[in-house]
Every structure is written in C-alpha cells, then in structure tokens.
C-alpha cells in the first residue's frame, strides 16, 4: 500500500482578474505558480514529521499534470471595489510525532492582516483543543497565542493571505491561498 502522507508543505498565494470567473481563478493559480497541477483539496491536518519548505523549493518538486494535494482558501467577486481575502493558517505542535492543523478562511471586507490572523488563530485553537490546552475562547487572539505558546506544546503558528479589491470595471477578481503538499514516494 503506497504511503500518501506528505513529507513537505509550502505556502502559495495568488490573484487573478478576468471577465470570466473560471479564467480569473486560473490566473490566480498562475500567479501562485500551481496552475500546471491537478489540485485535490484536502482537509486540515498538518502531518507528523512534515517539513515546511519555501515556495521556490516546493515549486521545483511539482510536475505538470501531477495530482497535488492542498488545503485551499479561495474567494472571488465581480463586485467593483469589494475587498476580499483568502487565508491559510498553520499551527505546528512542539512534538513532531503529533499532527498539527491547517485552516482556511475566506472573507469579504477584511484586510490581509486581519484575515491571516483569523486563519492562524483558527488553526492554533484547533490544535490547542486537541492537546488539551485550557483557554478562554472569548479572549483576544494575541492573549490566547501567548497561552498556547507558553503551554510548551505549540511550536509555531503562521499564516499566508492574499487580499484584493474587486476590479473597478466589474471583472471577476479571484484570490487564493494554499498549503501545497509534497508526497515523496
């Protein structure tokens, strides 16, 4: 039985504008550098022992037509000037034998920093509940982030976000953010 557990993950983000919705999405994939792959969306587990690598390093490992697993956040609109974002959050446990979490967040009216922090918070909160870290979910992200990291169980959190304003002439605008997975066979 083949092993389909990713050994490497990298972030990408992109933005595309076109009169057709699908073409705008394609342009966002091109901007991100993953247009040549057959993308399969998966849920939000960061595998044990998985290594975060750079986008440049990751893109070199992809082949045209390859089935490529990713956690994808996507948003699009043809409403002029509408602010939109797509973000991926990550929370990695200190114990590399334990799995972590990726989260996706898609929003209208949020700037990149806010959307990215929300996605990061979501991933960290999912990991914290799995690890049994006690916290008040009603406190601000910054406060919970300190509690999570002080617990000694969460090693790292991060995010990537792409935001854009809808094209002023009503063309489709598409934003994506993704965590792309590499499986070594």
N, CA, C and O of each residue as an XYZ file, in Angstrom:
740
protein
N       0.851     -1.181      0.000
C       0.000      0.000      0.000
C       0.892      1.239      0.000
O       1.758      1.375      0.864
N       0.692      2.139     -0.956
C       1.505      3.362     -1.003
C       1.247      4.259      0.203
O       0.161      4.265      0.783
N       2.269      5.007      0.556
C       2.182      5.951      1.664
C       1.815      7.326      1.103
O       2.582      7.910      0.338
N       0.663      7.837      1.477
C       0.211      9.130      0.980
C       0.316     10.219      2.038
O      -0.449     11.183      2.014
N       1.258     10.072      2.967
C       1.453     11.086      3.995
C       2.477     12.095      3.489
O       3.616     11.724      3.205
N       2.096     13.349      3.374
C       3.040     14.360      2.888
C       4.244     14.510      3.808
O       4.129     14.430      5.031
N       5.398     14.727      3.192
C       6.636     14.947      3.952
C       7.040     16.418      3.940
O       7.845     16.854      4.763
N       6.475     17.183      3.001
C       6.810     18.600      2.875
C       5.540     19.385      2.532
O       4.631     18.873      1.878
N       5.504     20.632      2.987
C       4.388     21.540      2.677
C       4.966     22.922      2.425
O       5.936     23.328      3.065
N       4.357     23.644      1.481
C       4.751     25.040      1.264
C       3.513     25.875      0.956
O       2.490     25.373      0.491
N       3.651     27.176      1.236
C       2.570     28.139      1.010
C       2.687     28.777     -0.364
O       3.784     28.998     -0.876
N       1.525     29.068     -0.950
C       1.445     29.911     -2.152
C       0.231     30.820     -2.016
O      -0.692     30.541     -1.252
N       0.252     31.912     -2.771
C      -0.913     32.793     -2.837
C      -0.937     33.433     -4.215
O       0.095     33.546     -4.876
N      -2.141     33.858     -4.648
C      -2.243     34.477     -5.958
C      -3.521     35.269     -6.124
O      -4.460     35.165     -5.334
N      -3.521     36.074     -7.194
C      -4.614     36.964     -7.505
C      -4.795     36.957     -9.027
O      -3.811     36.972     -9.767
N      -6.039     36.935     -9.490
C      -6.298     36.985    -10.925
C      -7.540     37.799    -11.242
O      -8.485     37.832    -10.454
N      -7.540     38.454    -12.397
C      -8.674     39.276    -12.838
C      -8.981     38.930    -14.290
O      -8.082     38.883    -15.130
N     -10.269     38.686    -14.580
C     -10.680     38.338    -15.945
C     -12.190     38.520    -16.056
O     -12.888     38.575    -15.044
N     -12.689     38.613    -17.281
C     -14.138     38.752    -17.482
C     -14.890     37.472    -17.116
O     -16.077     37.521    -16.793
N     -14.208     36.334    -17.166
C     -14.813     35.050    -16.811
C     -14.309     34.592    -15.441
O     -13.118     34.683    -15.143
N     -15.227     34.102    -14.621
C     -14.896     33.668    -13.262
C     -13.816     32.581    -13.261
O     -12.844     32.682    -12.511
N     -13.972     31.555    -14.083
C     -13.008     30.455    -14.123
C     -11.638     30.937    -14.589
O     -10.616     30.502    -14.059
N     -11.610     31.816    -15.560
C     -10.329     32.343    -16.050
C      -9.636     33.188    -14.976
O      -8.409     33.171    -14.874
N     -10.406     33.920    -14.181
C      -9.815     34.686    -13.077
C      -9.177     33.740    -12.068
O      -8.093     34.019    -11.555
N      -9.839     32.628    -11.781
C      -9.282     31.619    -10.874
C      -7.995     31.030    -11.466
O      -7.002     30.864    -10.757
N      -8.015     30.719    -12.756
C      -6.815     30.197    -13.428
C      -5.653     31.184    -13.319
O      -4.516     30.785    -13.068
N      -5.941     32.460    -13.506
C      -4.889     33.475    -13.387
C      -4.359     33.581    -11.960
O      -3.174     33.845    -11.759
N      -5.221     33.378    -10.974
C      -4.765     33.353     -9.578
C      -3.860     32.142     -9.344
O      -2.852     32.248     -8.645
N      -4.215     30.993     -9.926
C      -3.358     29.800     -9.819
C      -2.000     30.051    -10.478
O      -0.963     29.653     -9.947
N      -2.013     30.710    -11.630
C      -0.751     31.045    -12.308
C       0.092     31.988    -11.466
O       1.306     31.817    -11.358
N      -0.554     32.982    -10.870
C       0.159     33.927    -10.015
C       0.811     33.191     -8.835
O       1.904     33.547     -8.395
N       0.126     32.165     -8.337
C       0.643     31.363     -7.220
C       1.689     30.346     -7.682
O       2.498     29.881     -6.879
N       1.677     29.998     -8.981
C       2.649     29.046     -9.516
C       2.205     27.598     -9.526
O       3.021     26.709     -9.770
N       0.922     27.333     -9.266
C       0.465     25.938     -9.189
C      -0.554     25.570    -10.268
O      -1.274     24.581    -10.128
N      -0.618     26.355    -11.334
C      -1.601     26.140    -12.393
C      -1.384     24.856    -13.180
O      -2.323     24.365    -13.805
N      -0.213     24.314    -13.173
C       0.080     23.135    -14.006
C      -0.246     21.819    -13.319
O      -0.034     20.749    -13.889
N      -0.766     21.893    -12.089
C      -1.076     20.683    -11.323
C      -2.571     20.409    -11.298
O      -3.380     21.323    -11.454
N      -2.930     19.158    -11.102
C      -4.312     18.756    -10.861
C      -4.505     18.782     -9.349
O      -4.057     17.886     -8.633
N      -5.171     19.810     -8.886
C      -5.283     20.052     -7.450
C      -6.417     19.244     -6.827
O      -7.525     19.181     -7.359
N      -6.116     18.637     -5.702
C      -7.097     17.904     -4.919
C      -7.134     18.564     -3.551
O      -6.127     18.607     -2.845
N      -8.301     19.079     -3.180
C      -8.434     19.770     -1.901
C      -8.607     18.739     -0.791
O      -9.402     17.806     -0.901
N      -7.851     18.931      0.267
C      -7.947     18.046      1.435
C      -8.269     18.890      2.656
O      -8.213     20.119      2.621
N      -8.607     18.200      3.737
C      -8.927     18.916      4.973
C      -7.658     19.381      5.659
O      -6.642     19.583      4.993
N      -7.686     19.552      6.938
C      -6.766     20.467      7.582
C      -5.709     19.869      8.509
O      -5.360     20.496      9.510
N      -5.203     18.705      8.215
C      -4.199     18.107      9.098
C      -2.793     18.350      8.552
O      -2.499     18.035      7.399
N      -1.926     18.917      9.403
C      -0.501     19.054      9.098
C       0.148     17.775      9.618
O       0.186     17.558     10.829
N       0.664     16.915      8.717
C       1.119     15.588      9.131
C       2.303     15.604     10.105
O       3.122     16.523     10.079
N       2.384     14.582     10.961
C       3.552     14.444     11.831
C       4.833     14.388     10.988
O       4.834     13.827      9.892
N       5.902     14.961     11.495
C       7.232     14.950     10.876
C       7.296     15.679      9.534
O       8.302     15.589      8.831
N       6.250     16.388      9.178
C       6.225     17.125      7.921
C       7.093     18.372      8.056
O       7.161     18.982      9.124
N       7.750     18.739      6.970
C       8.657     19.890      6.983
C       8.075     21.013      6.134
O       7.630     20.788      5.008
N       8.084     22.221      6.684
C       7.666     23.413      5.940
C       8.852     23.844      5.082
O       9.954     24.028      5.599
N       8.637     24.006      3.768
C       9.703     24.415      2.861
C       9.296     25.711      2.153
O       8.142     26.134      2.235
N      10.236     26.327      1.469
C       9.950     27.573      0.755
C       9.132     27.297     -0.510
O       9.121     26.182     -1.032
N       8.459     28.327     -0.980
C       7.694     28.217     -2.219
C       8.608     27.824     -3.378
O       8.267     26.934     -4.158
N       9.757     28.470     -3.498
C      10.678     28.156     -4.598
C      11.107     26.700     -4.570
O      11.130     26.031     -5.603
N      11.448     26.212     -3.383
C      11.859     24.808     -3.239
C      10.700     23.878     -3.590
O      10.896     22.870     -4.269
N       9.500     24.210     -3.132
C       8.333     23.371     -3.387
C       7.926     23.321     -4.845
O       7.615     22.251     -5.368
N       7.924     24.479     -5.512
C       7.520     24.503     -6.925
C       8.439     23.647     -7.786
O       7.995     23.073     -8.780
N       9.703     23.554     -7.422
C      10.653     22.721     -8.178
C      10.309     21.241     -8.088
O      10.726     20.460     -8.944
N       9.560     20.844     -7.073
C       9.219     19.437     -6.872
C       7.941     19.021     -7.601
O       7.595     17.840     -7.615
N       7.240     19.981     -8.204
C       5.986     19.694     -8.902
C       6.220     19.431    -10.383
O       7.093     20.035    -11.006
N       5.425     18.520    -10.932
C       5.497     18.195    -12.357
C       4.153     18.520    -13.013
O       3.110     18.389    -12.372
N       4.163     18.942    -14.281
C       2.901     19.224    -14.973
C       1.978     18.003    -14.965
O       2.410     16.889    -15.265
N       0.718     18.219    -14.624
C      -0.271     17.152    -14.593
C      -0.301     16.350    -13.314
O      -1.173     15.498    -13.139
N       0.627     16.602    -12.423
C       0.719     15.853    -11.173
C      -0.534     16.055    -10.322
O      -1.047     17.169    -10.221
N      -1.027     14.966     -9.707
C      -2.075     15.081     -8.703
C      -1.413     15.704     -7.485
O      -0.460     15.147     -6.939
N      -1.911     16.855     -7.056
C      -1.278     17.622     -5.991
C      -2.312     17.958     -4.924
O      -3.329     18.598     -5.191
N      -2.025     17.512     -3.724
C      -2.932     17.760     -2.605
C      -2.632     19.122     -1.996
O      -1.476     19.532     -1.892
N      -3.697     19.818     -1.596
C      -3.511     21.120     -0.956
C      -4.709     21.466     -0.084
O      -5.816     20.964     -0.283
N      -4.460     22.329      0.880
C      -5.529     22.975      1.618
C      -5.659     24.345      0.960
O      -4.713     25.132      0.960
N      -6.827     24.623      0.405
C      -7.026     25.822     -0.413
C      -8.079     26.742      0.189
O      -9.155     26.298      0.589
N      -7.757     28.015      0.245
C      -8.732     29.061      0.551
C      -8.915     29.862     -0.729
O      -7.941     30.232     -1.384
N     -10.162     30.127     -1.082
C     -10.459     30.790     -2.364
C     -11.623     31.742     -2.165
O     -12.588     31.429     -1.469
N     -11.520     32.910     -2.786
C     -12.611     33.865     -2.735
C     -12.636     34.620     -4.060
O     -11.600     34.801     -4.699
N     -13.820     35.057     -4.466
C     -13.927     35.765     -5.736
C     -15.184     36.615     -5.765
O     -16.169     36.337     -5.080
N     -15.120     37.656     -6.577
C     -16.265     38.551     -6.728
C     -16.134     39.332     -8.033
O     -15.031     39.570     -8.525
N     -17.270     39.721     -8.575
C     -17.258     40.652     -9.704
C     -17.874     41.985     -9.289
O     -18.238     42.802    -10.134
N     -17.984     42.193     -7.987
C     -18.493     43.451     -7.454
C     -17.354     44.469     -7.396
O     -16.355     44.229     -6.717
N     -17.481     45.595     -8.088
C     -16.402     46.585     -8.089
C     -16.004     47.017     -6.683
O     -16.847     47.293     -5.830
N     -14.692     47.066     -6.471
C     -14.081     47.566     -5.229
C     -14.378     46.741     -3.977
O     -14.049     47.180     -2.875
N     -14.977     45.581     -4.106
C     -15.275     44.757     -2.928
C     -13.982     44.135     -2.402
O     -13.277     43.440     -3.134
N     -13.680     44.389     -1.140
C     -12.479     43.840     -0.519
C     -12.715     42.369     -0.184
O     -13.721     42.013      0.430
N     -11.778     41.525     -0.596
C     -11.901     40.085     -0.330
C     -10.540     39.530      0.056
O      -9.501     40.104     -0.270
N     -10.565     38.406      0.753
C      -9.319     37.760      1.142
C      -9.509     36.255      1.214
O     -10.622     35.749      1.363
N      -8.389     35.558      1.104
C      -8.321     34.104      1.268
C      -7.054     33.834      2.069
O      -5.973     34.296      1.701
N      -7.184     33.082      3.168
C      -6.051     32.877      4.063
C      -5.947     31.428      4.510
O      -6.945     30.717      4.627
N      -4.715     31.014      4.754
C      -4.406     29.705      5.339
C      -3.657     29.951      6.642
O      -2.704     30.730      6.676
N      -4.085     29.292      7.707
C      -3.397     29.364      8.987
C      -2.750     28.023      9.294
O      -3.185     26.980      8.805
N      -1.706     28.067     10.111
C      -0.964     26.855     10.459
C      -0.611     26.870     11.933
O      -0.229     27.907     12.475
N      -0.736     25.726     12.580
C      -0.275     25.540     13.961
C       0.424     24.184     14.027
O      -0.168     23.146     13.730
N       1.691     24.219     14.421
C       2.516     23.003     14.483
C       2.848     22.713     15.947
O       3.280     23.610     16.671
N       2.650     21.469     16.387
C       2.992     21.122     17.768
C       4.506     20.990     17.958
O       5.245     20.734     17.007
N       4.946     21.169     19.193
C       6.369     21.007     19.521
C       6.816     19.557     19.260
O       7.910     19.323     18.748
N       5.970     18.604     19.612
C       6.276     17.183     19.406
C       6.017     16.844     17.939
O       4.866     16.788     17.506
N       7.074     16.619     17.184
C       6.905     16.365     15.740
C       6.246     15.023     15.433
O       5.906     14.759     14.279
N       6.060     14.179     16.433
C       5.319     12.928     16.249
C       3.805     13.190     16.240
O       3.026     12.336     15.816
N       3.400     14.366     16.707
C       1.996     14.759     16.783
C       1.630     15.541     15.516
O       2.475     16.229     14.943
N       0.395     15.436     15.090
C      -0.053     16.207     13.933
C      -0.440     17.621     14.349
O      -0.748     17.883     15.512
N      -0.415     18.518     13.382
C      -0.832     19.896     13.584
C      -2.074     20.192     12.764
O      -2.747     19.286     12.272
N      -2.365     21.486     12.625
C      -3.560     21.894     11.892
C      -3.272     23.003     10.891
O      -2.465     23.901     11.132
N      -3.957     22.907      9.769
C      -4.054     23.968      8.781
C      -5.513     24.406      8.776
O      -6.407     23.588      8.991
N      -5.757     25.673      8.535
C      -7.138     26.143      8.437
C      -7.259     27.056      7.232
O      -6.284     27.672      6.801
N      -8.461     27.133      6.697
C      -8.702     28.055      5.596
C      -9.785     29.041      6.004
O     -10.736     28.697      6.706
N      -9.615     30.269      5.546
C     -10.565     31.337      5.875
C     -10.760     32.187      4.625
O      -9.795     32.570      3.964
N     -12.012     32.472      4.313
C     -12.380     33.282      3.147
C     -13.279     34.398      3.667
O     -14.264     34.131      4.356
N     -12.952     35.634      3.346
C     -13.730     36.729      3.917
C     -13.916     37.874      2.932
O     -13.114     38.076      2.020
N     -14.977     38.602      3.139
C     -15.206     39.869      2.453
C     -15.068     40.974      3.496
O     -15.479     40.805      4.644
N     -14.493     42.097      3.096
C     -14.392     43.245      3.974
C     -13.267     43.172      5.000
O     -13.186     44.028      5.881
N     -12.395     42.164      4.904
C     -11.252     42.044      5.824
C      -9.954     42.259      5.063
O      -9.760     41.711      3.978
N      -9.073     43.058      5.637
C      -7.745     43.236      5.060
C      -6.922     41.984      5.320
O      -7.275     41.165      6.168
N      -5.828     41.842      4.589
C      -5.000     40.640      4.658
C      -4.530     40.331      6.073
O      -4.579     39.178      6.500
N      -4.082     41.328      6.795
C      -3.551     41.068      8.144
C      -4.610     40.456      9.057
O      -4.336     39.491      9.772
N      -5.806     41.011      9.032
C      -6.889     40.504      9.887
C      -7.302     39.092      9.465
O      -7.467     38.215     10.314
N      -7.469     38.870      8.171
C      -7.876     37.548      7.683
C      -6.805     36.497      7.981
O      -7.123     35.372      8.368
N      -5.536     36.870      7.800
C      -4.442     35.945      8.088
C      -4.380     35.579      9.559
O      -4.196     34.413      9.907
N      -4.535     36.576     10.423
C      -4.529     36.309     11.866
C      -5.708     35.434     12.269
O      -5.574     34.572     13.138
N      -6.861     35.650     11.645
C      -8.034     34.828     11.950
C      -7.753     33.364     11.596
O      -8.045     32.465     12.384
N      -7.188     33.133     10.412
C      -6.879     31.764      9.992
C      -5.849     31.126     10.924
O      -5.972     29.954     11.281
N      -4.844     31.891     11.311
C      -3.813     31.399     12.228
C      -4.429     31.052     13.587
O      -4.122     30.012     14.170
N      -5.289     31.924     14.076
C      -5.995     31.702     15.339
C      -6.827     30.424     15.268
O      -6.825     29.624     16.204
N      -7.528     30.236     14.168
C      -8.371     29.052     13.999
C      -7.540     27.774     14.061
O      -7.914     26.822     14.746
N      -6.413     27.749     13.345
C      -5.550     26.564     13.361
C      -4.993     26.318     14.767
O      -4.978     25.182     15.241
N      -4.539     27.378     15.427
C      -3.974     27.250     16.776
C      -5.026     26.781     17.773
O      -4.728     25.978     18.658
N      -6.243     27.270     17.639
C      -7.312     26.869     18.546
C      -7.659     25.395     18.351
O      -7.876     24.677     19.326
N      -7.712     24.937     17.094
C      -7.978     23.518     16.841
C      -6.880     22.649     17.453
O      -7.168     21.620     18.064
N      -5.619     23.066     17.289
C      -4.520     22.304     17.866
C      -4.574     22.344     19.392
O      -4.376     21.320     20.045
N      -4.838     23.503     19.955
C      -4.893     23.638     21.413
C      -5.952     22.717     22.016
O      -5.709     22.088     23.046
N      -7.124     22.632     21.386
C      -8.171     21.761     21.919
C      -7.774     20.297     21.804
O      -8.125     19.497     22.671
N      -7.049     19.932     20.755
C      -6.569     18.562     20.597
C      -5.545     18.209     21.670
O      -5.517     17.082     22.164
N      -4.707     19.176     22.027
C      -3.643     18.954     23.008
C      -4.110     19.127     24.448
O      -3.349     18.881     25.384
N      -5.361     19.550     24.627
C      -5.889     19.713     25.972
C      -5.440     20.981     26.676
O      -5.479     21.054     27.904
N      -5.014     21.982     25.913
C      -4.604     23.258     26.498
C      -5.867     24.024     26.890
O      -6.767     24.215     26.072
N      -5.923     24.459     28.141
C      -7.096     25.187     28.604
C      -6.954     26.672     28.293
O      -5.892     27.262     28.490
N      -8.042     27.268     27.802
C      -8.047     28.689     27.450
C      -9.482     29.167     27.379
O     -10.415     28.369     27.294
N      -9.643     30.458     27.413
C     -10.948     31.085     27.268
C     -11.108     31.489     25.804
O     -10.399     32.382     25.339
N     -12.026     30.852     25.062
C     -12.172     31.165     23.637
C     -12.641     32.585     23.360
O     -12.590     33.039     22.217
N     -13.095     33.292     24.385
C     -13.583     34.655     24.195
C     -12.497     35.712     24.336
O     -12.759     36.892     24.104
N     -11.276     35.312     24.715
C     -10.192     36.282     24.816
C      -9.626     36.577     23.437
O      -9.839     35.808     22.499
N      -8.916     37.673     23.311
C      -8.344     38.089     22.026
C      -7.270     37.101     21.571
O      -6.644     36.425     22.388
N      -7.067     37.029     20.244
C      -6.080     36.126     19.663
C      -4.701     36.330     20.275
O      -4.029     35.352     20.602
N      -4.270     37.557     20.436
C      -2.933     37.836     20.962
C      -2.739     37.216     22.343
O      -1.670     36.688     22.648
N      -3.777     37.283     23.176
C      -3.704     36.705     24.520
C      -3.679     35.182     24.463
O      -2.884     34.539     25.150
N      -4.553     34.611     23.640
C      -4.572     33.146     23.507
C      -3.277     32.630     22.886
O      -2.791     31.564     23.264
N      -2.713     33.384     21.931
C      -1.452     32.981     21.308
C      -0.370     32.823     22.376
O       0.407     31.869     22.335
N      -0.315     33.748     23.324
C       0.670     33.671     24.408
C       0.423     32.448     25.295
O       1.367     31.781     25.720
N      -0.848     32.160     25.569
C      -1.190     30.983     26.381
C      -0.778     29.708     25.648
O      -0.189     28.804     26.242
N      -1.092     29.644     24.355
C      -0.752     28.451     23.572
C       0.753     28.204     23.584
O       1.208     27.089     23.839
N       1.514     29.251     23.308
C       2.968     29.098     23.222
C       3.588     28.850     24.599
O       4.568     28.114     24.713
N       3.019     29.461     25.643
C       3.529     29.253     27.000
C       3.266     27.825     27.490
O       3.944     27.345     28.398
N       2.294     27.158     26.895
C       1.979     25.783     27.309
C       3.132     24.828     27.031
O       3.222     23.761     27.639
N       4.018     25.216     26.105
C       5.121     24.336     25.741
C       4.748     23.269     24.729
O       5.598     22.475     24.326
N       3.485     23.238     24.309
C       3.035     22.199     23.367
C       2.982     22.680     21.921
O       3.103     21.876     20.997
N       2.802     23.986     21.716
C       2.684     24.515     20.353
C       4.001     25.189     19.985
O       4.450     26.120     20.654
N       4.607     24.702     18.910
C       5.920     25.169     18.489
C       5.835     26.428     17.635
O       6.589     27.379     17.839
N       4.901     26.425     16.667
C       4.885     27.513     15.697
C       3.482     27.715     15.154
O       2.730     26.761     14.952
N       3.143     28.990     14.920
C       1.932     29.320     14.180
C       2.324     30.314     13.095
O       3.260     31.095     13.266
N       1.605     30.282     11.980
C       1.865     31.223     10.896
C       0.647     31.283      9.987
O      -0.315     30.537     10.168
N       0.701     32.170      9.016
C      -0.385     32.260      8.046
C       0.133     32.846      6.745
O       1.207     33.445      6.690
N      -0.658     32.655      5.703
C      -0.437     33.330      4.432
C      -1.801     33.811      3.959
O      -2.801     33.111      4.113
N      -1.836     34.998      3.387
C      -3.112     35.562      2.959
C      -2.936     36.352      1.670
O      -1.930     37.032      1.470
N      -3.926     36.247      0.809
C      -3.996     37.076     -0.385
C      -5.289     37.870     -0.300
O      -6.364     37.306     -0.094
N      -5.179     39.175     -0.461
C      -6.383     40.008     -0.489
C      -6.342     40.876     -1.741
O      -5.286     41.085     -2.339
N      -7.497     41.370     -2.118
C      -7.596     42.246     -3.289
C      -8.933     42.971     -3.230
O      -9.865     42.539     -2.552
N      -9.003     44.064     -3.945
C     -10.274     44.745     -4.154
C     -10.807     44.311     -5.506
O     -10.051     44.153     -6.464
N     -12.121     44.117     -5.575
C     -12.742     43.749     -6.837
C     -12.422     44.759     -7.922
O     -12.350     45.963     -7.674
N     -12.232     44.249     -9.122
C     -11.913     45.101    -10.270
C     -12.938     46.222    -10.404
O     -14.143     45.986    -10.319
N     -12.452     47.434    -10.613
C     -13.323     48.618    -10.651
C     -14.327     48.576    -11.804
O     -15.357     49.249    -11.753
N     -14.029     47.779    -12.855
C     -14.931     47.685    -14.007
C     -15.852     46.470    -13.944
O     -16.561     46.183    -14.908
N     -15.848     45.744    -12.800
C     -16.754     44.612    -12.637
C     -16.261     43.305    -13.216
O     -17.036     42.359    -13.356
N     -14.966     43.237    -13.560
C     -14.411     41.947    -13.981
C     -14.298     41.046    -12.752
O     -14.245     41.531    -11.622
N     -14.261     39.747    -12.978
C     -14.090     38.820    -11.862
C     -12.686     38.973    -11.286
O     -11.701     39.026    -12.023
N     -12.611     39.043     -9.971
C     -11.340     39.061     -9.249
C     -11.335     37.834     -8.353
O     -12.285     37.591     -7.609
N     -10.259     37.063     -8.429
C     -10.126     35.829     -7.654
C      -8.864     35.895     -6.819
O      -7.807     36.286     -7.314
N      -8.968     35.511     -5.542
C      -7.805     35.419     -4.660
C      -7.737     34.004     -4.100
O      -8.757     33.391     -3.785
N      -6.508     33.499     -3.984
C      -6.304     32.174     -3.396
C      -5.110     32.205     -2.446
O      -4.194     33.015     -2.587
N      -5.153     31.312     -1.493
C      -4.012     30.999     -0.634
C      -4.072     29.488     -0.446
O      -5.155     28.917     -0.314
N      -2.917     28.847     -0.435
C      -2.921     27.387     -0.317
C      -1.662     26.896      0.398
O      -0.597     27.512      0.349
N      -1.843     25.761      1.061
C      -0.729     24.999      1.608
C      -0.624     23.763      0.717
O      -1.497     22.895      0.746
N       0.429     23.688     -0.060
C       0.613     22.632     -1.058
C       1.450     21.512     -0.443
O       2.469     21.771      0.197
N       1.015     20.272     -0.640
C       1.638     19.121     -0.017
C       2.478     18.331     -1.013
O       2.078     18.113     -2.157
N       3.634     17.914     -0.559
C       4.529     17.084     -1.359
C       4.618     15.708     -0.720
O       4.906     15.580      0.470
N       4.367     14.679     -1.526
C       4.469     13.300     -1.052
C       5.664     12.663     -1.753
O       5.688     12.549     -2.979
N       6.651     12.249     -0.966
C       7.814     11.550     -1.527
C       7.483     10.076     -1.634
O       7.082      9.451     -0.652
N       7.647      9.528     -2.805
C       7.391      8.088     -2.989
C       8.677      7.328     -3.124
O       8.658      6.107     -3.285
